């Protein structure tokens, strides 16, 4: 539930208030929401996909 408002640009402190988080829980959601996209494996897959698309 936290990642969608953060992706839409809602300020972290507003999302934290919405969820009632007083600690860093929401910050962990904020850091991890792009973790898969920024992983080395994901980036390598994107490069391979782009390379295969240029072969068409």
N, C-alpha and C positions, 0 to 999 in steps of 0.2 A: 504494500500500500504506500510505502514511503517513496519508492522510486519514481512512480508516475508524476506526482507533483514536482519532485526535484527535476525530472527530465523536462517538465513544462516550464521550468524557470522559477518556481516558487522558492522563496528564500528558505534556507535551512532552518532558521529559528522559527519560522511559521509552521513548517512541517513538524518540527519537534513539539511545538505547542499543540498542534492538532492531534498528535499521537500520544501526548502526555508523557513524553520522554524527558526526564530531567538529567539523564546521563548522556554518554556518547553513543548510545545505540543508533540514533538517527545518523550520526556522522559515519558510522560503519556502513550503513546503507548507501550513503552518499559516495564513499570511497569505492565500494564494491559494485556499484551499478554499471560501471564501465569495465569491470575487471575482465570479463570474457572478451569483450571487443578489443581490449588492449593486450590480451595475452599473445605470446609469441606464436603459439599454434594457430590462433585465429588469424593473425597477420600473415603467416606463411600460407594458410589456406586461401586467403584473399589474393595473394600474389599468384598462386597457382591458378586460381579461378580466372583471374585477369589474363594470365598467359594463355590459358586454354581458349578464352573467348576471342583472343586475337588470331587464333588459328582458323577460325571460321571464314 
